[in-house]
Amino acid sequence: MMNEYRWINRMQPQTLVIATMLCYLDAVFGLLFGIVAISIILALVTIVGLAAGGFGIANEKRWGYVVAVLAASLQVVMLLVEAGFDVFGFPLLLNLVFDGALVALLVHPESRKYQNIWFK
């Protein structure tokens, strides 16, 4: 029996394919190295949300898109709240750039249009 689930769906627009990969990458790095978070519970929610959101997007599920947007946005907000102006220093600036890019890819008009039409 063939598995009908996908980890990455290359038939989607480039913005969603890259966003899916960044969701997985952020989740793995969050598990390995931790993330800047207000609490451990929110850190775990963010990591699980990114992984589940990426999987949902790859399988064209509307809940996956919503979870990914919420988790990615939560990650950016927690980084800004926890680090403050220190976010413009070197190591945290790199986090902000990648996390901000993920949010931008997810809310890009092409991504939103595709998920409105094709996601179930």
MOKAHU-V77168 format. One record per residue. RES is the residue in one letter. SS is DSSP state (helix for helix, strand for strand, loop for the rest). PSI is psi in whole degrees, 0 to 359 (NA if undefined). BURIAL is I if it has 16 or more other ideal C-beta (glycine too) atoms within 10 Angstrom, else O. Layout:
RES:SS:PSI:BURIAL + RES:SS:PSI:BURIAL
This chain:
M:loop:134:O + M:loop:140:O + N:loop:127:O + E:loop:357:O + Y:loop:151:O + R:loop:154:O + W:loop:325:O + I:loop:136:I + N:loop:100:O + R:loop:356:O + M:loop:350:O + Q:loop:168:I + P:loop:155:I + Q:helix:323:O + T:helix:319:I + L:helix:326:I + V:helix:313:I + I:helix:321:I + A:helix:320:I + T:helix:314:I + M:helix:319:I + L:helix:325:I + C:helix:311:I + Y:helix:315:I + L:helix:315:O + D:helix:320:I + A:helix:316:I + V:helix:313:O + F:helix:326:O + G:helix:320:I + L:helix:318:O + L:helix:316:O + F:helix:352:O + G:loop:166:O + I:loop:160:I + V:loop:116:I + A:loop:159:I + I:loop:324:O + S:loop:163:O + I:helix:326:O + I:helix:314:O + L:helix:328:I + A:helix:315:I + L:helix:320:O + V:helix:318:O + T:helix:314:I + I:helix:312:I + V:helix:321:O + G:helix:320:I + L:helix:315:I + A:helix:313:I + A:helix:321:I + G:helix:317:I + G:helix:317:I + F:helix:318:I + G:helix:319:I + I:helix:315:I + A:helix:331:I + N:loop:15:I + E:loop:48:I + K:loop:131:I + R:helix:322:O + W:helix:326:O + G:helix:319:I + Y:helix:314:I + V:helix:315:I + V:helix:318:I + A:helix:316:I + V:helix:315:I + L:helix:316:I + A:helix:317:I + A:helix:319:I + S:helix:318:I + L:helix:321:I + Q:helix:317:I + V:helix:316:I + V:helix:316:O + M:helix:322:I + L:helix:315:I + L:helix:320:I + V:helix:314:O + E:helix:320:O + A:helix:334:I + G:helix:225:O + F:helix:348:O + D:helix:348:O + V:helix:341:I + F:helix:3:O + G:loop:167:O + F:helix:300:O + P:helix:322:O + L:helix:331:I + L:helix:322:O + L:helix:319:O + N:helix:314:I + L:helix:320:I + V:helix:312:O + F:helix:320:O + D:helix:320:I + G:helix:323:O + A:helix:322:O + L:helix:314:I + V:helix:316:I + A:helix:319:O + L:helix:322:I + L:helix:322:I + V:helix:7:O + H:loop:142:I + P:helix:324:O + E:helix:319:O + S:helix:315:I + R:helix:318:O + K:helix:315:O + Y:helix:315:I + Q:helix:328:I + N:helix:325:O + I:helix:314:O + W:helix:337:O + F:loop:145:I + K:loop:NA:O
